[in-house]
Amino acid sequence: MKATTSILLLAGAALIGTALWLYTPDASRASLEASYAKPPSIFVTVDGVRLHVRDTGPRDAPALIMLHGFGSSLHTWEPWAEALSPQYRVIRFDLPGFGLTGADPTNDYSDTRATRILADLMDALHVARGTIIGNSLGGKIAWQFAAAYPDRVARLVLISPDGYESPGFEYGKKAEVPAVIRVLPYLLKSFLVRMNLLPAYADPKHLTDAVVTRYRDMMIAPGVRRAMISRMEQVELQPPEPTLQRIRAPTLLLWGEKDGMIPFTNAQDYLKAIPGAKLVAYPDLGHVPFEEAPAEALPPLRAFLQDNK
């Protein structure tokens, strides 16, 4: 009996110790902003949300507005922003619920609110029209924006966009949030972040420690993890074709054939639905080509932006 009691006590202590080791509280906003919101970062309040924004390049140049994916932040675009800013006005921001923007006070993470915030941010920055570039979740917001605000979209670039149903995200049904995701607000060690990011990369060597640290830091910003769960709970997909068919802007699809997040085969669905859309595939890249191999992935975008047809 004493031996059994001792074993139980040791097991309990080990369990408590493991839980304490895994526990990951939110980081302080001040420390994160000191590290990740240095110039040219600014904060712009739009529709009650304090958006973390970077706006670089000539103010009179054509505007490119970049929308990141789920769990990411504006920093994902930095290599492309640096390369494009001499010629274009490059705007990127942390979407509500992510990064240093943080939670939306309304707790409304619907696509309708996302597109309205984008339109109102453009107004706040005095941008009447621009090229919208979106990846994954940002791609879904981008194509919805292009359908809802056609006069404000000069061109549309979708990089492995979200929007079609998949297991756990079926049309007309609220998404099921797994129990393992619901513990996200309490534990988020770097190895867990790496495990979740690996499917986005064709070559794991491009997922550096610095990239993992940045993703983790943005996810432990105050309120972000709970906002991510709220967003997932609010997802209710509808067949996208009726919306995609309303898009009139010239559209380019960029997709890594080794995408482990959203299957490359989905590209054909977008090509069928969006009038005149074109596809450039990256045979050796994954879900975030602009992050995995920015210099290699950029030429098709440059060519599209410079095409006068």
PALUMKOL-625688 format. One record per atom (N, C-alpha, C, O): residue in three letters; z, y, x. Coordinates in steps of 0.05 Angstrom, whole numbers, plus 5000, padded with zeros to 4 digits. Atoms other than C-alpha are relative to their C-alpha. Example, Ala and Ser with C-alpha at 12.3 -4.5 7.8 and 13.67 -1.06 7.14 Angstrom:
BEGIN
ALA500049765018;ALA515649105246;ALA500050245018;ALA501350245039;SER499949764984;SER514349795273;SER501450224985;SER501850444995;
This chain:
BEGIN
MET500049765017;MET500050005000;MET500050255017;MET498550445012;LYS499949774982;LYS501850485056;LYS497350045014;LYS496450275017;ALA502649984987;ALA495350325091;ALA497950124982;ALA496350294990;THR501949905019;THR491350455028;THR500550304995;THR498650454993;THR499349725004;THR495051115017;THR499050175023;THR497950395020;SER500949864977;SER493551325088;SER497050045001;SER495950255007;ILE502949995000;ILE486151155081;ILE499150214979;ILE497250364985;LEU500849815021;LEU485751555016;LEU500550295009;LEU498950475004;LEU499349744991;LEU489252145048;LEU498050095021;LEU497150335021;LEU502049934979;LEU484452125108;LEU497350064987;LEU495950254995;ALA502549965014;ALA478452065061;ALA500050274986;ALA498050424986;GLY499849745014;GLY480952655020;GLY499950235019;GLY498650435013;ALA500149794980;ALA482053075082;ALA497250045011;ALA496350265015;ALA502749984989;ALA475152905108;ALA498250144979;ALA496550304986;LEU501649885021;LEU472153095040;LEU500450304999;LEU498650464996;ILE499349725001;ILE475853755039;ILE498850155025;ILE497750375022;GLY501149874976;GLY473853895111;GLY497050034999;GLY495950245007;THR502949985003;THR466553745096;THR499350234981;THR497450384986;ALA500549805019;ALA466754195035;ALA500450285012;ALA498850475007;LEU499549744987;LEU469854765075;LEU497950065021;LEU497150305024;TRP502149954980;TRP464654675130;TRP497450084986;TRP496050264996;LEU502549945014;LEU458954695080;LEU500150264984;LEU498150394980;TYR499749765017;TYR461755285040;TYR498850245014;TYR499350305038;THR501549774989;THR457355895051;THR500350244981;THR498850254961;PRO499849765018;PRO459656555020;PRO497750195004;PRO496250175023;ASP501949784997;ASP455157155009;ASP500750165025;ASP503050195032;ALA499649824978;ALA454157585070;ALA500450284989;ALA499750344966;SER499649725009;SER455958325067;SER497350144999;SER495650115017;ARG502449845002;ARG450458785044;ARG499650185023;ARG497450215034;ALA500249814978;ALA452059285098;ALA498949875026;ALA497249985039;SER500950144976;SER451058775154;SER497149924998;SER495649935017;LEU502750095003;LEU444658505125;LEU498050245001;LEU495950225013;GLU501849765000;GLU441659205114;GLU499850115029;GLU497750215037;ALA500149914972;ALA443559385186;ALA498049845016;ALA496749945035;SER501850174984;SER439458795211;SER497249994989;SER495349975004;TYR502650065012;TYR433858735161;TYR498750244985;TYR496550214974;ALA501249775015;ALA432759425130;ALA499850255018;ALA500250475010;LYS500549784981;LYS431459845192;LYS497350134993;LYS495750014979;PRO502649885006;PRO425660345188;PRO497849815009;PRO497949695030;PRO500849825021;PRO420560315159;PRO501149934972;PRO500050034952;SER498950075026;SER424760015103;SER501150244985;SER502350424997;ILE498949805017;ILE426460465045;ILE501049854974;ILE500449624970;PHE499150115025;PHE429960344978;PHE499050184977;PHE499550434978;VAL501249855022;VAL426460564914;VAL501149884974;VAL500749644969;THR498950115025;THR429960494846;THR497850024978;THR496850244972;VAL502150025020;VAL425060264792;VAL501249844977;VAL502149624981;ASP499150145024;ASP427060074721;ASP502849895004;ASP503549674994;GLY497350084996;GLY434360034742;GLY500549815023;GLY502849725027;VAL499750194977;VAL433059584803;VAL499550155026;VAL497550295029;ARG500349884974;ARG434059824874;ARG498349825018;ARG499349625028;LEU501950174986;LEU427959544908;LEU499950065030;LEU499850295038;HIS500449984971;HIS427559414983;HIS497050005006;HIS495649814999;VAL502949954998;VAL420659685003;VAL499350075029;VAL500950205042;ARG501349894975;ARG416359775065;ARG497250094992;ARG495749954979;ASP502549865008;ASP410460245058;ASP498850125025;ASP499750345034;THR501049914975;THR406260325121;THR497050044999;THR495749954980;GLY502949954999;GLY399360565141;GLY499450274988;GLY501150404976;PRO500849735010;PRO395461195122;PRO500350014969;PRO499549834955;ARG499649975029;ARG397361455053;ARG497450034984;ARG497449984960;ASP502549975014;ASP390161605036;ASP498149765003;ASP495849774994;ALA501650254996;ALA387660905055;ALA500249824975;ALA502149854960;PRO499750195022;PRO386260345005;PRO502749855002;PRO503549775023;ALA497350125001;ALA392860044983;ALA499849694997;ALA498249594982;LEU499650285003;LEU394759314993;LEU502949954993;LEU504750045007;ILE497250055009;ILE400859074955;ILE500549705001;ILE499149544988;MET499550284994;MET403858414978;MET502549904986;MET504750024988;LEU497850115015;LEU408357974935;LEU500749725011;LEU499049545012;HIS499250254987;HIS412357414968;HIS500749794980;HIS500749834956;GLY499450235017;GLY414256734942;GLY503049964995;GLY504650125003;PHE497250065008;PHE420656424914;PHE501749955025;PHE501049815043;GLY498150034979;GLY426556484961;GLY499350155025;GLY500850145045;SER500949864977;SER422756925009;SER500750304998;SER502450384982;SER499549714999;SER422657675024;SER497650145011;SER495750015020;LEU502349844990;LEU418058235046;LEU499449945029;LEU497249985038;HIS500450054971;HIS419058025119;HIS497949795005;HIS496849785027;THR502050214997;THR414457435108;THR497250115007;THR495649985019;TRP502649874996;TRP408557925110;TRP499750165026;TRP497650275031;GLU500049824978;GLU410358285174;GLU497649975020;GLU496450175028;PRO502350024981;PRO404957985220;PRO497450124988;PRO495950265001;TRP502449895013;TRP399458155169;TRP500350304996;TRP498350444999;ALA499649725005;ALA402458825153;ALA499550165026;ALA498350375025;GLU500449874974;GLU402559015227;GLU497050015007;GLU496050215017;ALA502950014993;ALA395258805235;ALA498350174982;ALA496350284991;LEU501649865020;LEU392759145172;LEU500750304997;LEU499150454988;SER499049735005;SER396859795172;SER498350225014;SER498250445003;PRO501749794989;PRO392160175219;PRO497750084981;PRO496750314983;GLN502349965017;GLN386660115166;GLN500750044971;GLN499250164956;TYR499350005028;TYR390260035100;TYR502950104996;TYR504550095015;ARG497349955007;ARG396460275065;ARG501249744990;ARG500349634969;VAL499050265006;VAL400659645063;VAL502850024988;VAL504750125001;ILE497549985015;ILE406259595012;ILE501149724995;ILE499649554984;ARG498750265007;ARG411059005007;ARG502850054993;ARG504150245003;PHE497249965009;PHE417758934973;PHE501349744993;PHE499949554986;ASP498450235009;ASP423258444958;ASP499949994970;ASP500950184957;LEU500050025029;LEU422058204887;LEU502849994989;LEU504649905003;PRO497350025012;PRO427958274840;PRO501149715000;PRO499749524993;GLY498850274998;GLY432757694851;GLY499949895028;GLY501049675033;PHE500450104972;PHE430957624925;PHE500750215020;PHE500650455015;GLY499749834977;GLY432557914992;GLY502050234996;GLY504050194983;LEU498249775001;LEU435658604998;LEU499650164974;LEU501150354970;THR500149895028;THR433258794928;THR502449894985;THR503850034971;GLY497750135014;GLY438258294901;GLY499549964970;GLY497249994961;ALA500250075028;ALA439658124829;ALA499150244983;ALA499750474988;ASP500849805020;ASP436458494771;ASP502450044981;ASP503349844970;PRO497749965018;PRO442158814731;PRO499649904972;PRO501549834958;THR500650105027;THR438658604667;THR500149704998;THR500249594976;ASN500250294999;ASN438357874689;ASN497449904986;ASN497349674977;ASP502650075012;ASP431257874661;ASP498049945023;ASP497250135036;TYR501950074979;TYR426657494708;TYR497449894988;TYR496049725000;SER502550085013;SER420857414660;SER497650125015;SER497950325029;ASP502549894988;ASP413657524683;ASP499450274989;ASP498350445003;THR500649745012;THR413058104635;THR501650225014;THR500550435020;ARG498449804986;ARG418758474669;ARG499050035029;ARG498950255039;ALA500949984972;ALA416058304738;ALA497550175002;ALA497250335020;THR502549844999;THR409158594722;THR500650304994;THR499350475005;ARG499349735007;ARG412359214691;ARG501350145024;ARG500650375030;ILE498749884977;ILE416659334753;ILE497950065021;ILE498050275035;LEU502249954981;LEU410459264797;LEU498450254992;LEU497950425009;ALA501549765009;ALA406659774755;ALA501650265004;ALA500550465013;ASP498349764998;ASP412560254756;ASP500650075029;ASP500950305036;LEU499849954972;LEU413460174831;LEU497550145011;LEU497750335026;MET502549874993;MET406160354840;MET500050304992;MET499250475007;ASP499749735010;ASP407460974798;ASP501950165018;ASP501350395026;ALA498049864983;ALA413561154840;ALA498950075028;ALA499750275040;LEU501249964973;LEU409461094904;LEU497350154998;LEU496050195018;HIS502549855004;HIS403561474873;HIS497549845008;HIS495749945020;VAL502250184995;VAL398860884878;VAL498749934973;VAL499949784957;ALA501350055026;ALA393960874820;ALA498749734999;ALA498649604978;ARG501550255000;ARG390160254842;ARG500249875028;ARG500350015048;GLY499950134974;GLY390459734897;GLY499249714999;GLY498749604977;THR500450294998;THR389059034921;THR502749864999;THR504549935014;ILE497450145004;ILE394558564898;ILE499749735014;ILE497849575009;ILE500050244984;ILE396157994946;ILE502549854994;ILE504749964999;GLY497650145008;GLY400957454922;GLY500049715010;GLY497949585008;ASN499750284992;ASN403556794949;ASN502049864982;ASN504149974976;SER498250175015;SER406556244907;SER501050144975;SER499450214958;LEU498949855023;LEU411256574856;LEU498750284999;LEU498050384978;GLY501349744998;GLY408357244880;GLY497149994991;GLY496150184980;GLY502750045010;GLY401456964866;GLY499949994970;GLY498050104957;LYS499950015030;LYS403356814794;LYS500450284989;LYS499150354969;ILE499649725010;ILE405957524785;ILE497550165004;ILE496850324987;ALA502549854994;ALA399557784818;ALA497949954979;ALA496650144969;TRP502250055019;TRP394757424771;TRP500850094972;TRP499050174956;GLN499149895026;GLN398957614710;GLN499650304999;GLN498850414979;PHE500349714999;PHE398858334733;PHE497050074998;PHE496350264984;ALA502949945001;ALA391258314743;ALA498949984972;ALA497150124964;ALA500950035027;ALA390358074672;ALA501250224982;ALA499850314963;ALA498749805017;ALA395358574642;ALA499250295006;ALA499250464988;TYR500649734991;TYR393359184683;TYR497350015015;TYR497350075039;PRO502550034985;PRO385959094700;PRO499150255014;PRO497850245035;ASP500949744988;ASP384759834715;ASP501550065026;ASP500750245041;ARG498449944976;ARG390059814770;ARG499549815023;ARG500849835044;VAL500550214980;VAL387259224809;VAL497250025011;VAL495349974996;ALA502649984988;ALA381559344857;ALA499049735008;ALA496649665003;ARG500650284992;ARG381658634885;ARG502649844997;ARG504849944996;LEU497750195004;LEU386158024876;LEU499849785021;LEU497749655024;VAL499950214980;VAL388257544931;VAL502349824993;VAL504649914992;LEU498050205008;LEU391956914911;LEU500349795022;LEU498449655028;ILE499550194978;ILE395156494966;ILE501749784989;ILE504149824984;SER498650235012;SER397155804939;SER501850094977;SER504250064978;PRO498449895022;PRO399356124873;PRO501349804982;PRO500349574980;ASP498750165020;ASP404155834824;ASP498850064972;ASP497550264969;GLY500949945027;GLY402655774750;GLY499249754983;GLY499549764959;TYR500650245014;TYR400355074732;TYR502449814999;TYR504249835016;GLU497650175003;GLU405254544707;GLU500249805022;GLU498249725034;SER499450204980;SER408454044753;SER502549854990;SER503949954972;PRO497550145009;PRO414153524746;PRO502450185000;PRO503150305021;GLY497749835002;GLY420253894721;GLY499350284989;GLY501150434981;PHE500949745011;PHE416054494700;PHE497649954982;PHE495350004990;GLU502150065018;GLU412054284640;GLU499550234981;GLU501350394976;TYR500749785018;TYR408454754592;TYR501849994975;TYR502349784963;GLY498549985025;GLY412655004534;GLY502849905000;GLY504149884980;LYS497350104998;LYS419254734560;LYS501550175021;LYS500450245042;LYS498349874980;LYS424955084595;LYS500349825024;LYS500649575021;ALA499850164976;ALA425454854667;ALA502849875001;ALA504849994993;GLU497550144996;GLU430854344683;GLU500950065029;GLU499550005048;VAL498949934973;VAL435154594741;VAL501849775009;VAL503949734997;PRO498450234991;PRO437753994780;PRO502850095009;PRO503350315017;ALA497249954993;ALA445253944793;ALA500250095030;ALA501950255036;VAL499849934972;VAL443953984868;VAL499350295005;VAL500350415024;ILE500749724998;ILE440854674858;ILE502350174991;ILE502750405001;ARG497849845011;ARG446854914819;ARG502350045019;ARG504050215015;VAL497949954980;VAL451354844880;VAL499050205021;VAL500550275039;LEU501249814981;LEU446755334917;LEU501850245006;LEU502050335029;PRO498349764994;PRO451655924908;PRO502449945018;PRO503750125027;TYR497650084985;TYR456955534946;TYR499349895028;TYR501049925047;LEU500650114974;LEU453355195004;LEU497150065007;LEU495350014991;LEU502749954991;LEU447355395045;LEU500050015031;LEU499750225043;LYS500150024971;LYS447555155117;LYS497050015009;LYS495249964994;SER502749964990;SER441455275161;SER498449744998;SER496049754993;PHE501650255001;PHE439554535162;PHE499049954972;PHE496949824969;LEU500950035028;LEU439054545086;LEU497650184995;LEU495750104981;VAL502349815003;VAL434455155089;VAL497649885014;VAL495449885003;ARG502250124986;ARG430154805141;ARG498849774985;ARG496349754983;MET501050235016;MET429554175099;MET498350104977;MET496249974971;ASN501549905023;ASN427154585040;ASN497550155008;ASN495650174992;LEU502449854991;LEU422154995081;LEU497949825013;LEU495649895013;LEU501950164985;LEU418954425119;LEU497549934984;LEU495349934996;PRO502550065014;PRO414054235063;PRO498050234999;PRO495750194992;ALA501849775001;ALA411154935067;ALA498450025025;ALA496550185026;TYR501349984974;TYR408854825139;TYR498549755006;TYR499549535003;ALA501650234991;ALA403254375163;ALA501149905027;ALA501149665032;ASP499050074974;ASP406154395233;ASP502950105003;ASP503450345003;PRO497149925000;PRO413854385237;PRO500750185023;PRO502750335022;LYS499349834977;LYS413754735305;LYS499950294994;LYS501150465007;HIS500249725008;HIS411855375270;HIS502450104984;HIS502850344980;LEU497549935014;LEU418355355230;LEU502250035021;LEU503849855025;THR498249954979;THR422455675284;THR502950054990;THR503350104966;ASP497349945007;ASP429955775285;ASP500350294989;ASP501850344971;ALA499849725009;ALA428856525276;ALA499050024971;ALA500250174956;VAL501049995028;VAL424756405212;VAL502149884982;VAL502650004960;VAL498050135017;VAL430055935184;VAL502450194997;VAL503450224975;THR497749815002;THR435556445200;THR499350234981;THR501050314965;ARG500749785018;ARG431756995165;ARG500049924971;ARG501150064954;TYR499950105028;TYR430656585102;TYR502849964990;TYR503550054968;ARG497250055008;ARG437956375101;ARG501450274995;ARG502850304975;ASP498749755003;ASP440357085112;ASP499250144974;ASP500950274961;MET501049875024;MET436057345055;MET501149864975;MET501549984954;MET499050155023;MET438656795009;MET503050034996;MET504049984974;ILE497149955003;ILE445956945024;ILE500650294996;ILE503050374998;ALA499549725008;ALA445057675007;ALA501550004973;ALA501249814958;PRO498250005023;PRO449957874952;PRO498449954974;PRO496650104967;GLY501050065026;GLY448157554885;GLY497349864999;GLY496349794977;VAL502750115000;VAL441457264907;VAL499949714991;VAL498149644975;ARG500150295007;ARG443056524900;ARG500449964970;ARG499149794958;ARG499650025029;ARG445656614829;ARG497550114985;ARG496750004964;ALA502549905012;ALA439457034813;ALA497849805001;ALA496249784982;MET502150204997;MET434956484839;MET500449784978;MET498449694967;ILE499650205021;ILE438255984791;ILE499350124973;ILE498149984956;SER500749875026;SER437656484733;SER497050004996;SER496049954974;ARG502950005002;ARG430256554748;ARG498949734993;ARG497249704976;MET500950275005;MET429255804749;MET500649924971;MET499049794958;GLU499350075028;GLU432955734682;GLU498250144980;GLU497950044958;GLN501749845019;GLN428356254650;GLN497149925001;GLN495550024984;VAL502850084999;VAL421855924671;VAL499249844976;VAL500549644969;GLU501250165021;GLU417755694612;GLU497050045002;GLU495950234991;LEU502949974994;LEU410555574633;LEU498449974974;LEU499149824956;GLN502050035020;GLN404755664586;GLN497349945014;GLN496950025037;PRO502650054988;PRO397655414599;PRO498850265010;PRO498550454995;PRO500849744989;PRO394955954646;PRO497150094995;PRO496450324999;GLU502849945002;GLU387555914630;GLU499350254983;GLU497750414991;PRO500749775016;PRO387456434573;PRO500550275015;PRO499150465011;THR499449764984;THR390756944620;THR498150035024;THR497050245029;LEU501749994977;LEU386656764681;LEU497150084993;LEU495850225008;GLN502749935008;GLN380156834642;GLN499650304994;GLN497350394992;ARG500249725006;ARG381757564628;ARG499850175026;ARG499350415025;ILE500149864974;ILE381757744703;ILE497150095005;ILE495349935003;ARG502649894994;ARG375958194722;ARG499750095029;ARG497550145038;ALA500149914972;ALA377758394793;ALA498749785017;ALA499249545012;PRO500950204981;PRO374058044850;PRO502449855011;PRO504449975019;THR497650174994;THR378657464867;THR499449815023;THR497449675023;LEU500150194977;LEU379757074932;LEU502449824999;LEU504749914997;LEU497950204997;LEU383756434935;LEU500249925029;LEU498149845041;LEU499550104974;LEU386756255002;LEU502049774998;LEU504249804986;TRP498350235004;TRP389855565007;TRP500049815024;TRP497949745034;GLY499850204979;GLY392455105061;GLY499749724989;GLY501149654970;GLU500550265011;GLU389954405051;GLU502449815004;GLU502649604991;LYS497650164995;LYS396554135078;LYS502550124987;LYS504750094996;ASP497849885015;ASP400754515028;ASP501749784987;ASP500749624971;GLY498150205012;GLY406854095011;GLY501650114977;GLY503449974967;MET498549875022;MET409454584958;MET498449994974;MET499349904954;ILE501949995023;ILE403554684910;ILE497449875009;ILE496249965029;PRO502250164989;PRO397854184917;PRO497450165002;PRO496750324984;PHE502649874996;PHE391254434945;PHE498049954978;PHE496350114972;THR501950075022;THR387654084887;THR500250204978;THR498350234962;ASN499849795021;ASN390354644841;ASN497950225004;ASN497350364985;ALA502049794995;ALA385255104874;ALA497649984982;ALA496550184973;GLN502350045017;GLN379754794833;GLN500550104971;GLN498750194958;ASP499349905027;ASP383454964768;ASP499750314999;ASP498750414979;TYR500349704999;TYR383655704789;TYR497150085001;TYR496250274989;LEU502949934997;LEU376355704809;LEU498649974973;LEU496850134967;LYS501350045026;LYS374455434740;LYS500850224980;LYS499350304963;ALA498949825020;ALA378855934703;ALA499450305005;ALA499050454986;ILE500349724994;ILE377856594740;ILE497050065005;ILE495849945023;PRO502849944997;PRO370856894733;PRO499350095028;PRO500550285038;GLY501049914974;GLY367356934800;GLY501849955024;GLY501250055046;ALA498150034978;ALA373356714842;ALA498749835022;ALA497149665018;LYS500950154976;LYS372056464913;LYS502449885014;LYS504649995013;LEU497950154986;LEU376055974955;LEU499449995030;LEU497249925038;VAL500150074972;VAL377455955029;VAL502349815006;VAL504649885000;ALA498050204994;ALA381155335051;ALA500750005030;ALA498950045047;TYR499150024972;TYR385255265115;TYR500749705004;TYR502849614995;PRO499650284997;PRO384654535136;PRO502649925013;PRO503749715007;ASP497750084985;ASP390554535183;ASP502550174995;ASP504350175011;LEU497749845006;LEU395455005149;LEU501249924973;LEU500149764958;GLY498650085024;GLY400454955092;GLY500350234980;GLY498450384975;HIS499549825023;HIS403655385038;HIS500150295007;HIS499550474990;VAL499649724992;VAL404856015078;VAL498250065025;VAL499350115046;PRO501749974976;PRO398756095124;PRO500450265015;PRO500150275039;PHE499649744988;PHE400256835137;PHE502550005017;PHE502950185034;GLU497650024984;GLU406956615166;GLU499849795021;GLU500849825043;GLU500350224981;GLU404955965199;GLU498150065022;GLU498650005046;ALA502049944980;ALA398856215235;ALA498650264992;ALA496350264984;PRO501049755011;PRO397856955217;PRO497350095011;PRO495650184996;ALA502549914988;ALA392257115266;ALA497649824991;ALA495549924985;GLU502150185009;GLU388256495247;GLU499350034971;GLU497050004963;ALA500449985029;ALA389156605172;ALA498950274991;ALA497950284969;LEU500749725009;LEU387457355171;LEU497150054996;LEU496450194978;PRO502849935002;PRO379857375182;PRO498849984972;PRO497350164964;PRO501250015027;PRO377957125112;PRO500950234982;PRO499450334965;LEU499049775016;LEU382357665081;LEU498650265008;LEU497750414991;ARG501449764990;ARG379358205125;ARG497150014989;ARG496250224980;ALA502850015010;ALA372357985106;ALA499850064971;ALA498050214962;PHE499949955029;PHE374057995032;PHE500550294994;PHE499250414977;LEU499449725005;LEU377058685036;LEU497750195008;LEU497450414996;GLN502249844991;GLN370958955072;GLN497349954986;GLN495350084991;ASP502450075014;ASP365858625027;ASP499450214978;ASP501150244960;ASN500749805019;ASN362359164987;ASN498549904975;ASN497750064958;LYS501550115023;LYS358958694937;LYS501750014975;LYS500849934954;
